[in-house]
């Protein structure tokens, strides 16, 4: 039986990944703050190098999915991004490199590292140009990983936007969905004409699992792969889809505070490498994702009233 270690397992992506791995028959060891359906759950901070090392030695994972990160760009304390995303990753990789049989490791970085590069279609050769502390910390994490590439078989995933039921409400798509569920008359947003690459979280975790289960033949340790749909959807079109699904119209008001200077009108992932490394992917249509989110929100609202 394959033993998989998942960090950040009680987070949005982690919960989906744990469930996916369990369906695949894995024994899942989780680093998590709350129960997440894993076989073992350990509440160990990534800054606790000693206890982290002990857990790694005890569990001896065959593969590791490092999802734990501070991911909300608007987090008010910049130092936290580097403490968690960079130094925490250093501690994990140091512990894993001490195993007799090094596991395969997937590090979840972010397409945010590409930043304001001025290109509409982003492939893995585009030079990173991070513009906030979250993105800077993720790029620094990638550089830390490079120092372990000779000791561990590593893959670095750079996911573009993705969403699904259960994503925190301060992220854009759940915020919009919640407005429709509450039948709000007005929503304040930034530029709704921008187009972005949106994936379903269930597609993302399947990609992560397949990347480690079937290591790409031409991948070297610390290779980077974009994770996205390869399609760009405008926020305006997304809202129109929600209006149709929810049977409710909403007035959009542009809040200048939400408008970013020099924002790229259209941005999507080049998925050539991803499609070669994970062939035969079946994508979840964005309409299906939004429907699931609307239904999930309705269930949550109903439970809250009981």
C-alpha positions as CSV (number, residue, x, y, z in Angstrom):
1,X,0.0,0.0,0.0
2,X,1.3,3.4,-0.9
3,X,1.8,5.8,2.0
4,X,1.2,9.4,1.1
5,X,2.0,12.4,3.3
6,X,-0.1,15.4,2.8
7,X,0.7,18.8,4.4
8,X,-2.0,21.4,4.7
9,X,-4.5,18.5,4.6
10,X,-7.3,20.3,6.3
11,X,-7.2,23.2,3.8
12,X,-9.4,23.6,0.8
13,X,-7.2,21.6,-1.6
14,X,-6.0,19.2,1.0
15,X,-9.4,17.9,1.9
16,X,-10.1,17.1,-1.7
17,X,-6.7,15.5,-2.2
18,X,-7.0,13.3,0.9
19,X,-10.4,12.0,-0.3
20,X,-9.0,11.4,-3.7
21,X,-6.0,9.4,-2.4
22,X,-8.1,7.4,-0.1
23,X,-10.3,6.4,-3.0
24,X,-7.1,5.3,-4.8
25,X,-6.3,3.0,-1.8
26,X,-3.5,5.0,-0.3
27,X,-2.6,5.2,3.4
28,X,-2.7,8.9,4.1
29,X,-0.8,10.6,6.8
30,X,-1.8,14.2,7.2
31,X,-0.4,17.4,8.7
32,X,-3.6,19.2,9.5
33,X,-5.1,21.5,12.1
34,X,-8.4,19.6,12.1
35,X,-9.6,16.1,11.1
36,X,-9.6,15.7,7.3
37,X,-10.4,12.0,6.7
38,X,-6.8,10.8,6.7
39,X,-5.6,7.5,8.3
40,X,-3.4,9.6,10.6
41,X,-3.7,13.3,11.4
42,X,-0.9,15.1,13.1
43,X,-1.0,18.7,14.3
44,X,2.6,19.7,13.8
45,X,3.7,23.1,12.7
46,X,6.2,23.2,9.8
47,X,8.4,25.4,12.0
48,X,8.8,22.5,14.5
49,X,11.7,20.8,12.7
50,X,12.3,18.2,15.4
51,X,8.8,16.8,15.6
52,X,8.4,17.1,11.8
53,X,11.5,15.0,11.3
54,X,10.3,12.4,13.8
55,X,7.0,12.1,12.0
56,X,8.7,11.8,8.6
57,X,10.9,9.0,9.9
58,X,8.0,7.2,11.5
59,X,5.7,7.4,8.5
60,X,8.3,6.8,5.8
61,X,6.1,8.1,3.0
62,X,6.4,6.9,-0.5
63,X,5.2,10.2,-1.8
64,X,4.6,13.7,-0.4
65,X,2.2,16.4,-1.4
66,X,3.2,19.7,0.1
67,X,0.2,21.9,0.1
68,X,0.6,23.8,3.4
69,X,1.0,27.5,2.8
70,X,-0.2,30.9,3.7
71,X,-2.1,31.6,0.5
72,X,-4.4,34.7,1.0
73,X,-2.6,37.5,-0.8
74,X,-4.2,40.1,1.5
75,X,-2.7,38.6,4.7
76,X,-1.6,41.6,6.8
77,X,1.7,40.3,8.1
78,X,4.3,39.9,5.3
79,X,6.8,38.0,7.4
80,X,4.3,35.1,7.9
81,X,4.5,34.3,4.2
82,X,8.2,33.6,4.4
83,X,8.0,31.8,7.8
84,X,5.4,29.4,6.5
85,X,6.0,29.1,2.7
86,X,9.8,29.2,2.7
87,X,11.2,28.1,6.0
88,X,8.5,25.6,6.5
89,X,9.3,24.0,3.2
90,X,13.0,24.0,4.1
91,X,12.2,22.0,7.3
92,X,10.0,19.5,5.4
93,X,12.5,18.9,2.6
94,X,15.4,18.6,5.1
95,X,13.4,15.9,7.0
96,X,12.5,14.0,3.8
97,X,16.1,14.0,2.5
98,X,17.1,12.1,5.6
99,X,15.0,9.1,4.7
100,X,16.8,5.9,3.4
101,X,14.3,5.7,0.5
102,X,13.6,9.3,-0.7
103,X,9.9,9.8,-1.6
104,X,8.6,11.5,-4.6
105,X,7.6,15.0,-3.7
106,X,5.1,17.5,-5.3
107,X,5.4,21.1,-4.1
108,X,2.4,23.3,-4.8
109,X,3.7,26.7,-5.8
110,X,1.5,29.2,-7.7
111,X,1.1,30.8,-11.1
112,X,1.3,34.1,-9.1
113,X,5.1,33.8,-9.4
114,X,4.7,34.9,-13.1
115,X,3.3,38.2,-11.9
116,X,2.9,41.2,-14.3
117,X,4.8,39.7,-17.2
118,X,2.6,41.2,-19.9
119,X,1.9,37.9,-21.7
120,X,-1.6,36.4,-22.2
121,X,-0.5,32.8,-22.5
122,X,2.0,31.6,-19.9
123,X,4.3,28.6,-20.4
124,X,6.9,27.3,-17.9
125,X,9.7,29.2,-19.6
126,X,8.2,32.7,-18.9
127,X,10.5,34.5,-16.4
128,X,8.9,34.9,-13.0
129,X,8.0,38.5,-12.0
130,X,6.3,38.3,-8.6
131,X,4.5,41.5,-7.4
132,X,3.4,40.6,-3.8
133,X,4.8,38.9,-0.8
134,X,2.8,35.7,-1.4
135,X,4.2,35.3,-4.9
136,X,7.7,36.3,-3.7
137,X,7.6,33.6,-1.0
138,X,6.4,31.0,-3.4
139,X,9.3,31.7,-5.8
140,X,11.7,31.6,-2.9
141,X,10.2,28.2,-1.9
142,X,11.0,27.0,-5.5
143,X,14.6,28.1,-5.1
144,X,14.8,26.3,-1.8
145,X,13.6,23.2,-3.6
146,X,16.4,23.4,-6.1
147,X,18.9,22.9,-3.3
148,X,17.3,19.5,-2.6
149,X,16.9,18.4,-6.2
150,X,19.8,16.0,-6.1
151,X,18.5,14.4,-2.9
152,X,14.8,14.1,-3.6
153,X,12.7,13.5,-6.8
154,X,10.7,16.8,-6.8
155,X,8.1,18.3,-9.1
156,X,6.9,21.9,-8.7
157,X,3.3,22.6,-9.7
158,X,2.2,26.1,-10.5
159,X,-1.6,26.1,-10.4
160,X,-3.5,28.9,-12.0
161,X,-6.9,29.9,-10.5
162,X,-9.1,27.1,-9.3
163,X,-12.2,26.9,-7.2
164,X,-15.0,24.6,-6.0
165,X,-17.3,23.9,-3.1
166,X,-15.8,24.7,0.2
167,X,-13.3,27.4,-0.9
168,X,-13.0,30.2,1.6
169,X,-15.4,33.1,1.1
170,X,-12.6,35.8,0.8
171,X,-11.6,34.3,-2.6
172,X,-13.2,35.8,-5.6
173,X,-15.4,33.1,-7.0
174,X,-16.9,32.0,-3.7
175,X,-17.5,35.6,-2.9
176,X,-19.5,36.0,-6.1
177,X,-21.4,32.7,-5.6
178,X,-22.3,33.8,-2.0
179,X,-23.8,37.0,-3.4
180,X,-26.1,35.0,-5.7
181,X,-27.1,32.6,-2.9
182,X,-28.1,35.5,-0.7
183,X,-30.0,37.1,-3.7
184,X,-28.0,40.3,-3.2
185,X,-29.0,43.1,-5.5
186,X,-25.5,44.6,-5.9
187,X,-21.9,43.3,-5.9
188,X,-18.8,45.4,-5.8
189,X,-15.9,44.1,-7.9
190,X,-12.9,45.3,-9.9
191,X,-12.5,45.0,-13.6
192,X,-15.0,42.3,-14.8
193,X,-13.7,42.3,-18.4
194,X,-10.5,40.5,-17.4
195,X,-10.3,36.8,-18.4
196,X,-8.6,34.2,-16.2
197,X,-7.9,30.5,-16.3
198,X,-10.2,28.7,-13.9
199,X,-10.0,25.0,-13.0
200,X,-12.1,22.8,-10.7
201,X,-10.3,21.8,-7.5
202,X,-11.2,18.1,-8.2
203,X,-9.3,18.3,-11.5
204,X,-6.3,19.9,-9.7
205,X,-6.0,17.1,-7.1
206,X,-6.3,14.4,-9.8
207,X,-3.5,16.1,-11.7
208,X,-1.3,16.2,-8.5
209,X,-1.9,12.5,-7.8
210,X,-1.2,11.4,-11.3
211,X,2.0,13.4,-11.6
212,X,3.5,11.5,-8.7
213,X,1.9,8.1,-9.5
214,X,3.2,8.2,-13.0
215,X,6.4,10.3,-13.0
216,X,6.8,11.9,-16.4
217,X,9.7,10.3,-18.3
218,X,11.3,13.6,-19.4
219,X,10.9,15.3,-16.0
220,X,14.0,16.1,-14.0
221,X,13.9,16.7,-10.3
222,X,12.6,20.2,-9.6
223,X,10.9,20.5,-13.0
224,X,8.0,23.0,-13.1
225,X,4.6,22.3,-14.6
226,X,1.7,24.7,-15.0
227,X,-1.6,23.4,-13.8
228,X,-4.6,25.0,-15.5
229,X,-7.3,24.5,-18.0
230,X,-5.7,26.3,-20.9
231,X,-8.9,28.4,-21.3
232,X,-9.6,31.9,-20.3
233,X,-13.1,32.9,-18.9
234,X,-14.0,36.6,-18.3
235,X,-15.5,37.5,-14.9
236,X,-18.4,39.0,-16.8
237,X,-19.1,35.7,-18.5
238,X,-18.8,33.9,-15.2
239,X,-21.3,36.2,-13.6
240,X,-23.7,35.8,-16.5
241,X,-23.5,32.0,-16.1
242,X,-24.3,32.4,-12.4
243,X,-27.2,34.6,-13.2
244,X,-28.6,31.9,-15.5
245,X,-28.0,29.1,-13.0
246,X,-29.4,31.0,-10.0
247,X,-32.2,32.7,-11.9
248,X,-31.2,36.0,-10.4
249,X,-29.7,39.2,-11.8
250,X,-27.2,41.3,-10.0
251,X,-25.9,44.8,-10.5
252,X,-22.2,45.1,-10.7
253,X,-20.5,48.2,-9.3
254,X,-16.9,48.8,-9.9
255,X,-15.0,49.6,-6.7
256,X,-11.8,51.5,-7.6
257,X,-10.1,49.9,-4.6
258,X,-10.5,46.5,-6.3
259,X,-9.0,47.6,-9.7
260,X,-5.4,46.7,-10.1
261,X,-3.1,49.0,-12.1
262,X,-1.7,47.5,-15.3
263,X,-3.8,44.5,-15.0
264,X,-3.4,41.9,-17.9
265,X,-6.7,41.7,-19.7
266,X,-6.4,38.0,-20.6
267,X,-4.3,35.4,-18.8
268,X,-4.2,31.6,-19.2
269,X,-1.9,28.7,-18.8
270,X,-0.1,27.0,-21.6
271,X,-0.9,23.4,-20.9
272,X,1.3,21.7,-23.5
273,X,3.6,20.2,-20.8
274,X,0.8,19.3,-18.5
275,X,-1.1,17.5,-21.3
276,X,2.0,15.5,-22.2
277,X,2.8,14.6,-18.6
278,X,-0.8,13.8,-17.6
279,X,-2.4,12.6,-20.8
280,X,-6.2,12.1,-21.3
281,X,-7.3,14.7,-18.8
282,X,-11.1,15.2,-18.6
283,X,-11.8,18.8,-17.6
284,X,-14.8,19.8,-15.4
285,X,-16.7,22.5,-17.3
286,X,-16.9,25.8,-15.3
287,X,-20.7,25.7,-15.4
288,X,-20.6,22.3,-13.6
289,X,-18.2,23.7,-11.0
290,X,-20.4,26.8,-10.4
291,X,-23.5,24.6,-10.1
292,X,-21.8,22.5,-7.4
293,X,-20.8,25.6,-5.6
294,X,-24.3,27.0,-5.7
295,X,-25.8,23.7,-4.4
296,X,-23.1,23.5,-1.7
297,X,-23.9,27.0,-0.5
298,X,-27.6,26.2,-0.4
299,X,-26.9,23.1,1.8
300,X,-24.7,25.2,4.1
301,X,-27.3,27.9,4.4
302,X,-30.0,25.3,5.2
303,X,-27.9,23.7,7.9
304,X,-27.2,27.1,9.4
305,X,-31.0,27.6,9.8
306,X,-31.6,24.3,11.6
